[in-house]
Amino acid sequence: MFEMGTVVAVIIALSELIKRNQYVSAKYIPLFTMAVGIVAGIVYIPHTTIAEGIMNGIIAGLTSNGVYSLGKGVITAGKEKDAD
């Protein structure tokens, strides 16, 4: 089974791929990450019950969305500072 960090990284990569190829509108990416996270939580992340797998998946989906948004904010802030 995979570690949570690996699953989060894969979800970030998949969401970026989906967004760049415009398969899904950018406003639906959080829903996509949640759905992929739930599937990954059930299939890939170790758990003892299905409810625990779903919760782990929700955590992975929300984390991947938050980590991406945080990184995007830091990069954008750096570019704005360089422009001044």
PDB file with SEQRES, HELIX, SHEET and CRYST1 records, atoms N, CA, C and O in Angstrom:
SEQRES   1 A   84  MET PHE GLU MET GLY THR VAL VAL ALA VAL ILE ILE ALA          
SEQRES   2 A   84  LEU SER GLU LEU ILE LYS ARG ASN GLN TYR VAL SER ALA          
SEQRES   3 A   84  LYS TYR ILE PRO LEU PHE THR MET ALA VAL GLY ILE VAL          
SEQRES   4 A   84  ALA GLY ILE VAL TYR ILE PRO HIS THR THR ILE ALA GLU          
SEQRES   5 A   84  GLY ILE MET ASN GLY ILE ILE ALA GLY LEU THR SER ASN          
SEQRES   6 A   84  GLY VAL TYR SER LEU GLY LYS GLY VAL ILE THR ALA GLY          
SEQRES   7 A   84  LYS GLU LYS ASP ALA ASP                                      
HELIX    1 AA1 MET A    4  ARG A   20  1                                  17    
HELIX    2 AA2 ALA A   26  TYR A   28  5                                   3    
HELIX    3 AA3 ILE A   29  VAL A   43  1                                  15    
HELIX    4 AA4 ILE A   50  ALA A   83  1                                  34    
CRYST1    1.000    1.000    1.000  90.00  90.00  90.00 P 1           1          
ATOM      1  N   MET A   1       0.830  -1.188   0.000  1.00  0.00           N  
ATOM      2  CA  MET A   1       0.000   0.000   0.000  1.00  0.00           C  
ATOM      3  C   MET A   1       0.878   1.256   0.000  1.00  0.00           C  
ATOM      4  O   MET A   1       2.063   1.207   0.329  1.00  0.00           O  
ATOM      5  N   PHE A   2       0.277   2.354  -0.369  1.00  0.00           N  
ATOM      6  CA  PHE A   2       1.011   3.602  -0.516  1.00  0.00           C  
ATOM      7  C   PHE A   2       0.858   4.487   0.710  1.00  0.00           C  
ATOM      8  O   PHE A   2      -0.130   4.397   1.439  1.00  0.00           O  
ATOM      9  N   GLU A   3       1.836   5.332   0.924  1.00  0.00           N  
ATOM     10  CA  GLU A   3       1.775   6.329   1.989  1.00  0.00           C  
ATOM     11  C   GLU A   3       0.847   7.466   1.564  1.00  0.00           C  
ATOM     12  O   GLU A   3       0.612   7.685   0.376  1.00  0.00           O  
ATOM     13  N   MET A   4       0.337   8.169   2.537  1.00  0.00           N  
ATOM     14  CA  MET A   4      -0.589   9.271   2.277  1.00  0.00           C  
ATOM     15  C   MET A   4       0.067  10.354   1.422  1.00  0.00           C  
ATOM     16  O   MET A   4      -0.577  10.904   0.528  1.00  0.00           O  
ATOM     17  N   GLY A   5       1.323  10.666   1.681  1.00  0.00           N  
ATOM     18  CA  GLY A   5       2.023  11.701   0.911  1.00  0.00           C  
ATOM     19  C   GLY A   5       2.130  11.359  -0.562  1.00  0.00           C  
ATOM     20  O   GLY A   5       1.997  12.234  -1.418  1.00  0.00           O  
ATOM     21  N   THR A   6       2.368  10.099  -0.860  1.00  0.00           N  
ATOM     22  CA  THR A   6       2.456   9.659  -2.253  1.00  0.00           C  
ATOM     23  C   THR A   6       1.106   9.804  -2.938  1.00  0.00           C  
ATOM     24  O   THR A   6       1.030  10.268  -4.075  1.00  0.00           O  
ATOM     25  N   VAL A   7       0.050   9.411  -2.255  1.00  0.00           N  
ATOM     26  CA  VAL A   7      -1.295   9.520  -2.823  1.00  0.00           C  
ATOM     27  C   VAL A   7      -1.654  10.985  -3.060  1.00  0.00           C  
ATOM     28  O   VAL A   7      -2.241  11.310  -4.092  1.00  0.00           O  
ATOM     29  N   VAL A   8      -1.320  11.858  -2.141  1.00  0.00           N  
ATOM     30  CA  VAL A   8      -1.600  13.292  -2.296  1.00  0.00           C  
ATOM     31  C   VAL A   8      -0.849  13.844  -3.513  1.00  0.00           C  
ATOM     32  O   VAL A   8      -1.412  14.607  -4.298  1.00  0.00           O  
ATOM     33  N   ALA A   9       0.408  13.463  -3.664  1.00  0.00           N  
ATOM     34  CA  ALA A   9       1.193  13.934  -4.814  1.00  0.00           C  
ATOM     35  C   ALA A   9       0.590  13.462  -6.132  1.00  0.00           C  
ATOM     36  O   ALA A   9       0.551  14.220  -7.100  1.00  0.00           O  
ATOM     37  N   VAL A  10       0.126  12.235  -6.177  1.00  0.00           N  
ATOM     38  CA  VAL A  10      -0.496  11.706  -7.399  1.00  0.00           C  
ATOM     39  C   VAL A  10      -1.808  12.431  -7.686  1.00  0.00           C  
ATOM     40  O   VAL A  10      -2.108  12.724  -8.844  1.00  0.00           O  
ATOM     41  N   ILE A  11      -2.587  12.723  -6.660  1.00  0.00           N  
ATOM     42  CA  ILE A  11      -3.847  13.452  -6.864  1.00  0.00           C  
ATOM     43  C   ILE A  11      -3.569  14.860  -7.383  1.00  0.00           C  
ATOM     44  O   ILE A  11      -4.281  15.345  -8.262  1.00  0.00           O  
ATOM     45  N   ILE A  12      -2.546  15.518  -6.851  1.00  0.00           N  
ATOM     46  CA  ILE A  12      -2.177  16.853  -7.353  1.00  0.00           C  
ATOM     47  C   ILE A  12      -1.790  16.773  -8.823  1.00  0.00           C  
ATOM     48  O   ILE A  12      -2.215  17.605  -9.624  1.00  0.00           O  
ATOM     49  N   ALA A  13      -0.992  15.783  -9.178  1.00  0.00           N  
ATOM     50  CA  ALA A  13      -0.561  15.630 -10.573  1.00  0.00           C  
ATOM     51  C   ALA A  13      -1.754  15.352 -11.488  1.00  0.00           C  
ATOM     52  O   ALA A  13      -1.850  15.928 -12.572  1.00  0.00           O  
ATOM     53  N   LEU A  14      -2.656  14.481 -11.061  1.00  0.00           N  
ATOM     54  CA  LEU A  14      -3.836  14.186 -11.876  1.00  0.00           C  
ATOM     55  C   LEU A  14      -4.732  15.403 -12.045  1.00  0.00           C  
ATOM     56  O   LEU A  14      -5.236  15.654 -13.140  1.00  0.00           O  
ATOM     57  N   SER A  15      -4.935  16.158 -10.974  1.00  0.00           N  
ATOM     58  CA  SER A  15      -5.791  17.337 -11.085  1.00  0.00           C  
ATOM     59  C   SER A  15      -5.165  18.392 -11.986  1.00  0.00           C  
ATOM     60  O   SER A  15      -5.873  19.068 -12.732  1.00  0.00           O  
ATOM     61  N   GLU A  16      -3.862  18.538 -11.925  1.00  0.00           N  
ATOM     62  CA  GLU A  16      -3.183  19.498 -12.810  1.00  0.00           C  
ATOM     63  C   GLU A  16      -3.274  19.041 -14.266  1.00  0.00           C  
ATOM     64  O   GLU A  16      -3.472  19.863 -15.161  1.00  0.00           O  
ATOM     65  N   LEU A  17      -3.134  17.764 -14.504  1.00  0.00           N  
ATOM     66  CA  LEU A  17      -3.261  17.215 -15.857  1.00  0.00           C  
ATOM     67  C   LEU A  17      -4.663  17.441 -16.403  1.00  0.00           C  
ATOM     68  O   LEU A  17      -4.830  17.856 -17.550  1.00  0.00           O  
ATOM     69  N   ILE A  18      -5.655  17.171 -15.593  1.00  0.00           N  
ATOM     70  CA  ILE A  18      -7.048  17.367 -16.001  1.00  0.00           C  
ATOM     71  C   ILE A  18      -7.323  18.844 -16.283  1.00  0.00           C  
ATOM     72  O   ILE A  18      -8.004  19.177 -17.253  1.00  0.00           O  
ATOM     73  N   LYS A  19      -6.796  19.719 -15.440  1.00  0.00           N  
ATOM     74  CA  LYS A  19      -7.042  21.149 -15.608  1.00  0.00           C  
ATOM     75  C   LYS A  19      -6.329  21.705 -16.839  1.00  0.00           C  
ATOM     76  O   LYS A  19      -6.912  22.487 -17.590  1.00  0.00           O  
ATOM     77  N   ARG A  20      -5.093  21.315 -17.045  1.00  0.00           N  
ATOM     78  CA  ARG A  20      -4.330  21.847 -18.190  1.00  0.00           C  
ATOM     79  C   ARG A  20      -4.886  21.381 -19.532  1.00  0.00           C  
ATOM     80  O   ARG A  20      -4.833  22.120 -20.515  1.00  0.00           O  
ATOM     81  N   ASN A  21      -5.417  20.166 -19.578  1.00  0.00           N  
ATOM     82  CA  ASN A  21      -6.001  19.655 -20.817  1.00  0.00           C  
ATOM     83  C   ASN A  21      -7.464  20.033 -20.967  1.00  0.00           C  
ATOM     84  O   ASN A  21      -8.110  19.652 -21.944  1.00  0.00           O  
ATOM     85  N   GLN A  22      -7.988  20.777 -20.010  1.00  0.00           N  
ATOM     86  CA  GLN A  22      -9.341  21.316 -20.012  1.00  0.00           C  
ATOM     87  C   GLN A  22     -10.411  20.232 -20.173  1.00  0.00           C  
ATOM     88  O   GLN A  22     -11.408  20.427 -20.868  1.00  0.00           O  
ATOM     89  N   TYR A  23     -10.188  19.080 -19.517  1.00  0.00           N  
ATOM     90  CA  TYR A  23     -11.207  18.045 -19.485  1.00  0.00           C  
ATOM     91  C   TYR A  23     -12.324  18.437 -18.523  1.00  0.00           C  
ATOM     92  O   TYR A  23     -13.487  18.095 -18.735  1.00  0.00           O  
ATOM     93  N   VAL A  24     -11.960  19.152 -17.473  1.00  0.00           N  
ATOM     94  CA  VAL A  24     -12.899  19.599 -16.456  1.00  0.00           C  
ATOM     95  C   VAL A  24     -12.617  21.072 -16.190  1.00  0.00           C  
ATOM     96  O   VAL A  24     -11.461  21.496 -16.178  1.00  0.00           O  
ATOM     97  N   SER A  25     -13.667  21.843 -15.978  1.00  0.00           N  
ATOM     98  CA  SER A  25     -13.489  23.255 -15.645  1.00  0.00           C  
ATOM     99  C   SER A  25     -12.731  23.383 -14.324  1.00  0.00           C  
ATOM    100  O   SER A  25     -12.863  22.539 -13.438  1.00  0.00           O  
ATOM    101  N   ALA A  26     -11.944  24.439 -14.206  1.00  0.00           N  
ATOM    102  CA  ALA A  26     -11.117  24.635 -13.005  1.00  0.00           C  
ATOM    103  C   ALA A  26     -11.963  24.742 -11.736  1.00  0.00           C  
ATOM    104  O   ALA A  26     -11.486  24.406 -10.652  1.00  0.00           O  
ATOM    105  N   LYS A  27     -13.194  25.200 -11.852  1.00  0.00           N  
ATOM    106  CA  LYS A  27     -14.028  25.331 -10.656  1.00  0.00           C  
ATOM    107  C   LYS A  27     -14.477  23.979 -10.108  1.00  0.00           C  
ATOM    108  O   LYS A  27     -14.910  23.898  -8.958  1.00  0.00           O  
ATOM    109  N   TYR A  28     -14.384  22.917 -10.910  1.00  0.00           N  
ATOM    110  CA  TYR A  28     -14.768  21.579 -10.453  1.00  0.00           C  
ATOM    111  C   TYR A  28     -13.589  20.730  -9.991  1.00  0.00           C  
ATOM    112  O   TYR A  28     -13.776  19.574  -9.614  1.00  0.00           O  
ATOM    113  N   ILE A  29     -12.392  21.279 -10.015  1.00  0.00           N  
ATOM    114  CA  ILE A  29     -11.210  20.525  -9.596  1.00  0.00           C  
ATOM    115  C   ILE A  29     -11.303  20.068  -8.140  1.00  0.00           C  
ATOM    116  O   ILE A  29     -10.910  18.936  -7.857  1.00  0.00           O  
ATOM    117  N   PRO A  30     -11.801  20.878  -7.197  1.00  0.00           N  
ATOM    118  CA  PRO A  30     -11.934  20.361  -5.820  1.00  0.00           C  
ATOM    119  C   PRO A  30     -12.836  19.123  -5.729  1.00  0.00           C  
ATOM    120  O   PRO A  30     -12.551  18.211  -4.953  1.00  0.00           O  
ATOM    121  N   LEU A  31     -13.910  19.081  -6.506  1.00  0.00           N  
ATOM    122  CA  LEU A  31     -14.771  17.888  -6.519  1.00  0.00           C  
ATOM    123  C   LEU A  31     -14.034  16.696  -7.106  1.00  0.00           C  
ATOM    124  O   LEU A  31     -14.175  15.570  -6.630  1.00  0.00           O  
ATOM    125  N   PHE A  32     -13.248  16.953  -8.144  1.00  0.00           N  
ATOM    126  CA  PHE A  32     -12.460  15.888  -8.758  1.00  0.00           C  
ATOM    127  C   PHE A  32     -11.444  15.328  -7.765  1.00  0.00           C  
ATOM    128  O   PHE A  32     -11.282  14.112  -7.657  1.00  0.00           O  
ATOM    129  N   THR A  33     -10.762  16.213  -7.041  1.00  0.00           N  
ATOM    130  CA  THR A  33      -9.767  15.738  -6.081  1.00  0.00           C  
ATOM    131  C   THR A  33     -10.424  14.960  -4.947  1.00  0.00           C  
ATOM    132  O   THR A  33      -9.850  13.992  -4.449  1.00  0.00           O  
ATOM    133  N   MET A  34     -11.619  15.371  -4.536  1.00  0.00           N  
ATOM    134  CA  MET A  34     -12.337  14.627  -3.503  1.00  0.00           C  
ATOM    135  C   MET A  34     -12.707  13.233  -3.993  1.00  0.00           C  
ATOM    136  O   MET A  34     -12.526  12.248  -3.278  1.00  0.00           O  
ATOM    137  N   ALA A  35     -13.228  13.153  -5.223  1.00  0.00           N  
ATOM    138  CA  ALA A  35     -13.635  11.849  -5.761  1.00  0.00           C  
ATOM    139  C   ALA A  35     -12.439  10.919  -5.910  1.00  0.00           C  
ATOM    140  O   ALA A  35     -12.505   9.750  -5.529  1.00  0.00           O  
ATOM    141  N   VAL A  36     -11.352  11.433  -6.460  1.00  0.00           N  
ATOM    142  CA  VAL A  36     -10.147  10.619  -6.616  1.00  0.00           C  
ATOM    143  C   VAL A  36      -9.583  10.248  -5.249  1.00  0.00           C  
ATOM    144  O   VAL A  36      -9.096   9.134  -5.056  1.00  0.00           O  
ATOM    145  N   GLY A  37      -9.649  11.178  -4.302  1.00  0.00           N  
ATOM    146  CA  GLY A  37      -9.175  10.901  -2.953  1.00  0.00           C  
ATOM    147  C   GLY A  37      -9.963   9.787  -2.279  1.00  0.00           C  
ATOM    148  O   GLY A  37      -9.382   8.926  -1.619  1.00  0.00           O  
ATOM    149  N   ILE A  38     -11.275   9.799  -2.440  1.00  0.00           N  
ATOM    150  CA  ILE A  38     -12.102   8.745  -1.838  1.00  0.00           C  
ATOM    151  C   ILE A  38     -11.787   7.396  -2.452  1.00  0.00           C  
ATOM    152  O   ILE A  38     -11.668   6.400  -1.739  1.00  0.00           O  
ATOM    153  N   VAL A  39     -11.652   7.353  -3.772  1.00  0.00           N  
ATOM    154  CA  VAL A  39     -11.294   6.089  -4.432  1.00  0.00           C  
ATOM    155  C   VAL A  39      -9.924   5.615  -3.951  1.00  0.00           C  
ATOM    156  O   VAL A  39      -9.745   4.437  -3.642  1.00  0.00           O  
ATOM    157  N   ALA A  40      -8.967   6.525  -3.889  1.00  0.00           N  
ATOM    158  CA  ALA A  40      -7.620   6.163  -3.422  1.00  0.00           C  
ATOM    159  C   ALA A  40      -7.644   5.724  -1.968  1.00  0.00           C  
ATOM    160  O   ALA A  40      -6.910   4.817  -1.578  1.00  0.00           O  
ATOM    161  N   GLY A  41      -8.485   6.364  -1.164  1.00  0.00           N  
ATOM    162  CA  GLY A  41      -8.586   5.992   0.245  1.00  0.00           C  
ATOM    163  C   GLY A  41      -9.100   4.577   0.434  1.00  0.00           C  
ATOM    164  O   GLY A  41      -8.678   3.869   1.348  1.00  0.00           O  
ATOM    165  N   ILE A  42     -10.003   4.178  -0.423  1.00  0.00           N  
ATOM    166  CA  ILE A  42     -10.558   2.824  -0.333  1.00  0.00           C  
ATOM    167  C   ILE A  42      -9.605   1.794  -0.932  1.00  0.00           C  
ATOM    168  O   ILE A  42      -9.456   0.695  -0.398  1.00  0.00           O  
ATOM    169  N   VAL A  43      -8.961   2.151  -2.044  1.00  0.00           N  
ATOM    170  CA  VAL A  43      -8.152   1.177  -2.788  1.00  0.00           C  
ATOM    171  C   VAL A  43      -6.693   1.150  -2.347  1.00  0.00           C  
ATOM    172  O   VAL A  43      -6.136   0.066  -2.176  1.00  0.00           O  
ATOM    173  N   TYR A  44      -6.058   2.295  -2.158  1.00  0.00           N  
ATOM    174  CA  TYR A  44      -4.611   2.347  -1.976  1.00  0.00           C  
ATOM    175  C   TYR A  44      -4.127   2.607  -0.557  1.00  0.00           C  
ATOM    176  O   TYR A  44      -3.087   2.084  -0.158  1.00  0.00           O  
ATOM    177  N   ILE A  45      -4.858   3.400   0.207  1.00  0.00           N  
ATOM    178  CA  ILE A  45      -4.391   3.759   1.550  1.00  0.00           C  
ATOM    179  C   ILE A  45      -4.838   2.671   2.526  1.00  0.00           C  
ATOM    180  O   ILE A  45      -6.008   2.287   2.519  1.00  0.00           O  
ATOM    181  N   PRO A  46      -3.935   2.171   3.359  1.00  0.00           N  
ATOM    182  CA  PRO A  46      -4.323   1.102   4.297  1.00  0.00           C  
ATOM    183  C   PRO A  46      -5.414   1.556   5.275  1.00  0.00           C  
ATOM    184  O   PRO A  46      -5.352   2.656   5.824  1.00  0.00           O  
ATOM    185  N   HIS A  47      -6.406   0.697   5.480  1.00  0.00           N  
ATOM    186  CA  HIS A  47      -7.504   0.996   6.405  1.00  0.00           C  
ATOM    187  C   HIS A  47      -8.078  -0.309   6.938  1.00  0.00           C  
ATOM    188  O   HIS A  47      -7.840  -1.380   6.379  1.00  0.00           O  
ATOM    189  N   THR A  48      -8.831  -0.207   8.018  1.00  0.00           N  
ATOM    190  CA  THR A  48      -9.446  -1.396   8.606  1.00  0.00           C  
ATOM    191  C   THR A  48     -10.933  -1.487   8.281  1.00  0.00           C  
ATOM    192  O   THR A  48     -11.476  -2.588   8.193  1.00  0.00           O  
ATOM    193  N   THR A  49     -11.596  -0.354   8.104  1.00  0.00           N  
ATOM    194  CA  THR A  49     -13.007  -0.343   7.710  1.00  0.00           C  
ATOM    195  C   THR A  49     -13.183   0.548   6.489  1.00  0.00           C  
ATOM    196  O   THR A  49     -12.329   1.384   6.194  1.00  0.00           O  
ATOM    197  N   ILE A  50     -14.287   0.367   5.786  1.00  0.00           N  
ATOM    198  CA  ILE A  50     -14.570   1.194   4.613  1.00  0.00           C  
ATOM    199  C   ILE A  50     -14.728   2.663   5.020  1.00  0.00           C  
ATOM    200  O   ILE A  50     -14.269   3.559   4.312  1.00  0.00           O  
ATOM    201  N   ALA A  51     -15.372   2.903   6.153  1.00  0.00           N  
ATOM    202  CA  ALA A  51     -15.550   4.286   6.614  1.00  0.00           C  
ATOM    203  C   ALA A  51     -14.200   4.962   6.852  1.00  0.00           C  
ATOM    204  O   ALA A  51     -14.018   6.135   6.525  1.00  0.00           O  
ATOM    205  N   GLU A  52     -13.266   4.217   7.419  1.00  0.00           N  
ATOM    206  CA  GLU A  52     -11.924   4.769   7.626  1.00  0.00           C  
ATOM    207  C   GLU A  52     -11.244   5.047   6.292  1.00  0.00           C  
ATOM    208  O   GLU A  52     -10.560   6.061   6.150  1.00  0.00           O  
ATOM    209  N   GLY A  53     -11.419   4.170   5.319  1.00  0.00           N  
ATOM    210  CA  GLY A  53     -10.851   4.388   3.985  1.00  0.00           C  
ATOM    211  C   GLY A  53     -11.434   5.613   3.312  1.00  0.00           C  
ATOM    212  O   GLY A  53     -10.716   6.382   2.674  1.00  0.00           O  
ATOM    213  N   ILE A  54     -12.754   5.795   3.458  1.00  0.00           N  
ATOM    214  CA  ILE A  54     -13.395   6.977   2.877  1.00  0.00           C  
ATOM    215  C   ILE A  54     -12.886   8.242   3.547  1.00  0.00           C  
ATOM    216  O   ILE A  54     -12.600   9.230   2.871  1.00  0.00           O  
ATOM    217  N   MET A  55     -12.771   8.223   4.854  1.00  0.00           N  
ATOM    218  CA  MET A  55     -12.275   9.399   5.578  1.00  0.00           C  
ATOM    219  C   MET A  55     -10.829   9.704   5.193  1.00  0.00           C  
ATOM    220  O   MET A  55     -10.473  10.865   4.989  1.00  0.00           O  
ATOM    221  N   ASN A  56      -9.996   8.672   5.093  1.00  0.00           N  
ATOM    222  CA  ASN A  56      -8.615   8.888   4.640  1.00  0.00           C  
ATOM    223  C   ASN A  56      -8.600   9.484   3.233  1.00  0.00           C  
ATOM    224  O   ASN A  56      -7.775  10.345   2.929  1.00  0.00           O  
ATOM    225  N   GLY A  57      -9.509   9.025   2.379  1.00  0.00           N  
ATOM    226  CA  GLY A  57      -9.595   9.563   1.020  1.00  0.00           C  
ATOM    227  C   GLY A  57     -10.021  11.010   0.993  1.00  0.00           C  
ATOM    228  O   GLY A  57      -9.493  11.805   0.215  1.00  0.00           O  
ATOM    229  N   ILE A  58     -10.985  11.360   1.848  1.00  0.00           N  
ATOM    230  CA  ILE A  58     -11.419  12.757   1.939  1.00  0.00           C  
ATOM    231  C   ILE A  58     -10.264  13.632   2.407  1.00  0.00           C  
ATOM    232  O   ILE A  58     -10.046  14.723   1.880  1.00  0.00           O  
ATOM    233  N   ILE A  59      -9.536  13.152   3.387  1.00  0.00           N  
ATOM    234  CA  ILE A  59      -8.373  13.898   3.878  1.00  0.00           C  
ATOM    235  C   ILE A  59      -7.337  14.074   2.769  1.00  0.00           C  
ATOM    236  O   ILE A  59      -6.784  15.161   2.602  1.00  0.00           O  
ATOM    237  N   ALA A  60      -7.075  13.012   2.015  1.00  0.00           N  
ATOM    238  CA  ALA A  60      -6.102  13.094   0.916  1.00  0.00           C  
ATOM    239  C   ALA A  60      -6.562  14.072  -0.157  1.00  0.00           C  
ATOM    240  O   ALA A  60      -5.760  14.856  -0.663  1.00  0.00           O  
ATOM    241  N   GLY A  61      -7.849  14.035  -0.509  1.00  0.00           N  
ATOM    242  CA  GLY A  61      -8.380  14.944  -1.522  1.00  0.00           C  
ATOM    243  C   GLY A  61      -8.312  16.395  -1.091  1.00  0.00           C  
ATOM    244  O   GLY A  61      -7.890  17.259  -1.860  1.00  0.00           O  
ATOM    245  N   LEU A  62      -8.730  16.665   0.144  1.00  0.00           N  
ATOM    246  CA  LEU A  62      -8.681  18.042   0.648  1.00  0.00           C  
ATOM    247  C   LEU A  62      -7.245  18.529   0.803  1.00  0.00           C  
ATOM    248  O   LEU A  62      -6.943  19.689   0.523  1.00  0.00           O  
ATOM    249  N   THR A  63      -6.369  17.644   1.248  1.00  0.00           N  
ATOM    250  CA  THR A  63      -4.960  18.021   1.402  1.00  0.00           C  
ATOM    251  C   THR A  63      -4.337  18.352   0.054  1.00  0.00           C  
ATOM    252  O   THR A  63      -3.611  19.339  -0.068  1.00  0.00           O  
ATOM    253  N   SER A  64      -4.611  17.541  -0.952  1.00  0.00           N  
ATOM    254  CA  SER A  64      -4.028  17.803  -2.269  1.00  0.00           C  
ATOM    255  C   SER A  64      -4.508  19.128  -2.824  1.00  0.00           C  
ATOM    256  O   SER A  64      -3.732  19.864  -3.433  1.00  0.00           O  
ATOM    257  N   ASN A  65      -5.766  19.437  -2.623  1.00  0.00           N  
ATOM    258  CA  ASN A  65      -6.294  20.713  -3.093  1.00  0.00           C  
ATOM    259  C   ASN A  65      -5.677  21.876  -2.327  1.00  0.00           C  
ATOM    260  O   ASN A  65      -5.336  22.897  -2.925  1.00  0.00           O  
ATOM    261  N   GLY A  66      -5.530  21.734  -1.017  1.00  0.00           N  
ATOM    262  CA  GLY A  66      -4.950  22.797  -0.192  1.00  0.00           C  
ATOM    263  C   GLY A  66      -3.475  23.012  -0.461  1.00  0.00           C  
ATOM    264  O   GLY A  66      -3.016  24.153  -0.515  1.00  0.00           O  
ATOM    265  N   VAL A  67      -2.724  21.929  -0.632  1.00  0.00           N  
ATOM    266  CA  VAL A  67      -1.287  22.045  -0.900  1.00  0.00           C  
ATOM    267  C   VAL A  67      -1.065  22.736  -2.239  1.00  0.00           C  
ATOM    268  O   VAL A  67      -0.172  23.575  -2.364  1.00  0.00           O  
ATOM    269  N   TYR A  68      -1.868  22.391  -3.240  1.00  0.00           N  
ATOM    270  CA  TYR A  68      -1.722  23.026  -4.543  1.00  0.00           C  
ATOM    271  C   TYR A  68      -2.046  24.517  -4.443  1.00  0.00           C  
ATOM    272  O   TYR A  68      -1.313  25.348  -4.978  1.00  0.00           O  
ATOM    273  N   SER A  69      -3.139  24.857  -3.760  1.00  0.00           N  
ATOM    274  CA  SER A  69      -3.523  26.262  -3.626  1.00  0.00           C  
ATOM    275  C   SER A  69      -2.474  27.058  -2.858  1.00  0.00           C  
ATOM    276  O   SER A  69      -2.183  28.203  -3.204  1.00  0.00           O  
ATOM    277  N   LEU A  70      -1.911  26.459  -1.826  1.00  0.00           N  
ATOM    278  CA  LEU A  70      -0.869  27.121  -1.041  1.00  0.00           C  
ATOM    279  C   LEU A  70       0.364  27.385  -1.897  1.00  0.00           C  
ATOM    280  O   LEU A  70       0.916  28.485  -1.868  1.00  0.00           O  
ATOM    281  N   GLY A  71       0.792  26.397  -2.647  1.00  0.00           N  
ATOM    282  CA  GLY A  71       1.957  26.565  -3.516  1.00  0.00           C  
ATOM    283  C   GLY A  71       1.717  27.600  -4.593  1.00  0.00           C  
ATOM    284  O   GLY A  71       2.603  28.393  -4.912  1.00  0.00           O  
ATOM    285  N   LYS A  72       0.521  27.592  -5.153  1.00  0.00           N  
ATOM    286  CA  LYS A  72       0.175  28.568  -6.183  1.00  0.00           C  
ATOM    287  C   LYS A  72       0.189  29.979  -5.599  1.00  0.00           C  
ATOM    288  O   LYS A  72       0.646  30.912  -6.260  1.00  0.00           O  
ATOM    289  N   GLY A  73      -0.302  30.150  -4.379  1.00  0.00           N  
ATOM    290  CA  GLY A  73      -0.316  31.459  -3.729  1.00  0.00           C  
ATOM    291  C   GLY A  73       1.080  31.979  -3.447  1.00  0.00           C  
ATOM    292  O   GLY A  73       1.349  33.169  -3.606  1.00  0.00           O  
ATOM    293  N   VAL A  74       1.971  31.090  -3.028  1.00  0.00           N  
ATOM    294  CA  VAL A  74       3.354  31.484  -2.738  1.00  0.00           C  
ATOM    295  C   VAL A  74       4.054  31.910  -4.021  1.00  0.00           C  
ATOM    296  O   VAL A  74       4.765  32.914  -4.034  1.00  0.00           O  
ATOM    297  N   ILE A  75       3.862  31.167  -5.083  1.00  0.00           N  
ATOM    298  CA  ILE A  75       4.511  31.495  -6.367  1.00  0.00           C  
ATOM    299  C   ILE A  75       3.968  32.808  -6.904  1.00  0.00           C  
ATOM    300  O   ILE A  75       4.734  33.649  -7.374  1.00  0.00           O  
ATOM    301  N   THR A  76       2.638  32.997  -6.841  1.00  0.00           N  
ATOM    302  CA  THR A  76       2.038  34.240  -7.328  1.00  0.00           C  
ATOM    303  C   THR A  76       2.516  35.435  -6.517  1.00  0.00           C  
ATOM    304  O   THR A  76       2.787  36.493  -7.085  1.00  0.00           O  
ATOM    305  N   ALA A  77       2.625  35.289  -5.208  1.00  0.00           N  
ATOM    306  CA  ALA A  77       3.094  36.384  -4.362  1.00  0.00           C  
ATOM    307  C   ALA A  77       4.550  36.742  -4.686  1.00  0.00           C  
ATOM    308  O   ALA A  77       4.923  37.914  -4.660  1.00  0.00           O  
ATOM    309  N   GLY A  78       5.343  35.759  -4.981  1.00  0.00           N  
ATOM    310  CA  GLY A  78       6.746  36.001  -5.343  1.00  0.00           C  
ATOM    311  C   GLY A  78       6.866  36.748  -6.650  1.00  0.00           C  
ATOM    312  O   GLY A  78       7.728  37.615  -6.790  1.00  0.00           O  
ATOM    313  N   LYS A  79       6.023  36.430  -7.606  1.00  0.00           N  
ATOM    314  CA  LYS A  79       6.046  37.114  -8.898  1.00  0.00           C  
ATOM    315  C   LYS A  79       5.600  38.564  -8.760  1.00  0.00           C  
ATOM    316  O   LYS A  79       6.159  39.453  -9.402  1.00  0.00           O  
ATOM    317  N   GLU A  80       4.583  38.804  -7.913  1.00  0.00           N  
ATOM    318  CA  GLU A  80       4.109  40.180  -7.682  1.00  0.00           C  
ATOM    319  C   GLU A  80       5.182  41.016  -7.016  1.00  0.00           C  
ATOM    320  O   GLU A  80       5.336  42.193  -7.340  1.00  0.00           O  
ATOM    321  N   LYS A  81       5.929  40.429  -6.090  1.00  0.00           N  
ATOM    322  CA  LYS A  81       6.979  41.151  -5.394  1.00  0.00           C  
ATOM    323  C   LYS A  81       8.118  41.504  -6.343  1.00  0.00           C  
ATOM    324  O   LYS A  81       8.693  42.589  -6.252  1.00  0.00           O  
ATOM    325  N   ASP A  82       8.447  40.581  -7.263  1.00  0.00           N  
ATOM    326  CA  ASP A  82       9.504  40.853  -8.234  1.00  0.00           C  
ATOM    327  C   ASP A  82       9.098  41.948  -9.216  1.00  0.00           C  
ATOM    328  O   ASP A  82       9.957  42.676  -9.714  1.00  0.00           O  
ATOM    329  N   ALA A  83       7.812  42.074  -9.498  1.00  0.00           N  
ATOM    330  CA  ALA A  83       7.330  43.085 -10.457  1.00  0.00           C  
ATOM    331  C   ALA A  83       7.417  44.499  -9.876  1.00  0.00           C  
ATOM    332  O   ALA A  83       7.491  45.472 -10.627  1.00  0.00           O  
ATOM    333  N   ASP A  84       7.408  44.620  -8.553  1.00  0.00           N  
ATOM    334  CA  ASP A  84       7.448  45.949  -7.925  1.00  0.00           C  
ATOM    335  C   ASP A  84       8.770  46.556  -8.024  1.00  0.00           C  
ATOM    336  O   ASP A  84       8.975  47.672  -7.547  1.00  0.00           O  
TER     337      ASP A  84                                                      
END                                                                             
